[in-house]
């Protein structure tokens, strides 16, 4: 029972990390209907910016703030330079552009920061684990989970109660109709990429505090895809729930199944689960179900 409880709690904490990165996926899809395959590299960029300023002596919180500002600018520039001309074009075209962006960003990251693992020096979070009864988990996972919950409240309120949030949802639902009532699609897409860059940067910074930061961290962007699909591609609460569920699933597979199979079952289990889940709920738990009348 102690092993079960520890695996469950650690899975929830790991899910909080996945949820942070999932928010970036959901924000862009919710506002533009585009599946952004460059999310892993966006996570890396924000993390490396925070790490660079922190290792220069800037306080950690201020480093994150600087990363958010730079993420805001990079998000707007990315949309203006690469995606602005694609407004009104088929969604598949835009998705393929994001594939190109992922390789472009990765090349820049490797050129500027190299592929060596870099650490936050001195460490930000205590290396002493937190103990609650039989359960043991790292402090960085606790703060990641708290950050995911805070961002959940902020984004839900933004999309539900603000004019800009409602405009973003309207644009994703029907771009032509949104344009006809005066909503600027250019502004909506720029804002979506800027916010996604910022959310991904926070997730990447916290992730880099676990085992250090290197280019392989970018693969987390694809690893959280099952979490996004589970919750629904345009559901912010779904991103949080999906991230937690996938974190629990992965942790249980690692604890109970890896010992019986060669290789890492926990790495492929989320994708197997996603494939099976899509057979029964293709729109996810809270995704918008599109009904087309002929």
N, C-alpha and C positions, 0 to 999 in steps of 0.2 A: 504493500500500500504506500509506503514511503517513496519507493521508486516511481510509482504511478503518479503521486501528487507532485513530485519534483519534475517529472516529465511534462505534466500538464501545465504547471506554472511557467516553466521555462519555455514551453511552446507558445503560451499566451504572450510572453515577453518578446519572443522572437517574432511573433505575429505582429506586434506593434511596429517593429522595424519594417516588415513587409508592407504594413498599412501606410506608413509614411511615403514610401516610394509609389505605392498604388495610387495615392492621391494625385500624383503628377499625371499618370495615365488617364485617370478618370476626368481630370479637369480639362485636358485637351479634347478628349472624345466628347465630353458633355457640351463643350462650346463649339466644336467644329465638326464632330462626327468622324474624326480621323484617328486611326490607331497609330500612335507615335512610337516607332520602333527605335528611336534614338534616346529613349528615356534612361537607359543605363549609363550612357556617356554624359547626359545632362547631370545625373547624380554624381558622377566622377568630377565634373568641372566644379560644381559647388563645393564638394569636399576638398579638392585641392586648393581652391581659393582660401577656404577657412584655414586649412593646415598651413599654408604659406604665411599668412598674416600672423597666425598664432605662434609659429616658430620664429617669427621676427620679433616677438615680445609683446604683441597686441593681446589684450585680455580676450579670453575665449568668447564671451558674449558679444564683445565688439567685433570679433572676427566673424561671427555668424551674421551680425548686422551688415558688415561690409560685403559678405558673400551674398546676402539677400539683395543688396543694392546692385551688385554686379550681375547677379542672376536676372534681376528685373531688366537691366539694360541689354544683356545678351538675348533674353527672350524676345524683346521687341526687335532687336537687330536681326535675329534669326528669321522671324516672321516677315519682316520687311524685305530682306535680301532674297530669301529662298522661297517663300511661300505666298507672298503678296500677289504675284501674277497668276497664281493658281486658283484664286477665288472663282467659284462657278465651274471648275474643272471636275472630272470624275474623281471620286474618293480614292480609287486605286492609284491614280497618278500621284496624289499627295502622299499616300503611304509609301510609295516607292522612293519619293524624295526624302522621306524621313530615314529610309534605309541608307541612302547616300549620305545623309547628315551624320548618321551614327559612325560611319567609317571616317568621315571628315573630322568629326570631333575627336575620335580615337587617335587619329594620326597627329592632331595638334597636341593632344595630351601626352603622347609618347615622345614627341619632339621637345616639348617644354619641360616636362617633369620626369622623363625617362620611365622605365618599367620597374625600377627598384622599389621595394617596399619602404614606405616612409611612415614615421610614427609621430604622434603628437607629443612633443617634448617641452616641458615635463608632462607626465600623464595628467589628464583632466579629471578622470573619475578614479575613485579608490579601487585598488586591486583586491581589497578585502571583500569577499562576497557578503551579501545580505542574507541573514538567516531568519526565517520565520518558522519556528517549529522544525519539522524535518525538511523543509523546503529551503534550497540554497539557489540564489541567482545573482548575477552580476549587477552592479549599480547602473552601468550604462544601459542595460536593457530596461530597467525601471524608468529611467528618464526618457528613453525612446518611447515607451508605452504612454507616458504622461504627455509627451509632445504630440503623439498621434491623436489623443483624445482632445487636446486643446485645438489642434488644427481642424478636427472634425466639427467642433462647435462653431469655429470661425467660418468655415466654408459653408456649412449648412445655413447659417444665418445670412451669409453673403448672397447665396443663390435664392433664398426664400424671401428676404425682406428688402433687398436693395434693387434699385432700378437697373444697375449694370448687370447684376446677377440674373435678373429676369430676361434682360436683353440677350445675354449669352445663351440661355436655355432656348429662347425663341429662335435664335440663329441656327443652333444645332438641329432643332426640330424641322425647320423649313426655312432655308436660307433666302429663297426668293420672296416668301411672304414677309420675312423680317426686313428685307431691303425695301419692300413696298410701303412699309409703315415708318420708314426713316431711320431704322437701326443701321449703324455703320458696321458692316462685316469686318472691315479692316481693323477697326478698334477692338472688336470682340476677339478676333484671332490673335492680335498682338497681346491683349490682356491675358488670354488663355495661356499663351506660351510663356509670358513673363511670370505668371503665378506658378505654372508648372515647374519652371526653372528654379524658382525660389523654394517650393516644397521639396523638390528632388535634392536640392543642395543641403537642406536641413537633414534629410534622411541619410545622405552620403556622409555628412560630417559625423553624425552619430555612429554610423557603420564603421567609419575609419578609426574610431576609438576602441573598437573591439580587438581586431587583430592587425591593425595597421592599414595603410592605404596603398594599393597598387592597381594596375590596369585591370586585373581580374575582377575587381569589385564591380566593374561595369556590367558583368554578366548577371548581376542581381536584377537588372532591369527586365530581363526575360524570365528570371526565376519567379518574379511576382506576377507574371501574366495569369497563372491559374487563379490567384487571389482576385485579380480584377474581373476575370470572367465569372467567377463564382458569385461575387457580389452584384455584378451587373456593370457593364462598361460605362454607364452614365449615372451611377449611384454613389454618392460620397459616403453615406453610411455603409453601403455595400462594400466599399473598398476597405473600410476598417474591419467589418465582420469577416470579409473574405481573407484579409491578411491574417487575422487571428486564427481562423479555421485552418488555413494552409500551414501556419506556423505550428499548430498543435499536431496536424497530420504528419508533417515532416519530422517533428521531434519524436512522436510515437514510433514511426517507421524506423528511425535511427536507433531507438532504444531497443525495440522488440524484434525487428526483422533483419537488421544489418548483420546480426550474428549468425544468421542462417544462410545468407547468400553472399556470394563473392561480388564485390563492388558495393557501391553506395546506393541502397534502395531509396533512402530518403531524398536523393537528388531527383529521381525519376518519378517517385510516387505522386507529387503534385500534378504532373502532366498527365499521368494515367488517370488520376481522379478527374482532371479537367475534361479529358476526352469522354469519359463515361458520363459525367454530369451534363455535358452539352447535348447528349442524346435525349435527355429528359427535360432540361430547362435551358434551351438555347439562348434565352435572353438573361440568364442569371437570376438570382433571387429577387432583385429589385430593379432590373433593367426595364427600359421602356419597350413594350411589345408593340411593334408596328403592324397595323391592320390596314391593308390596302384593299379598297373597294373597286371593283371593275365595272 
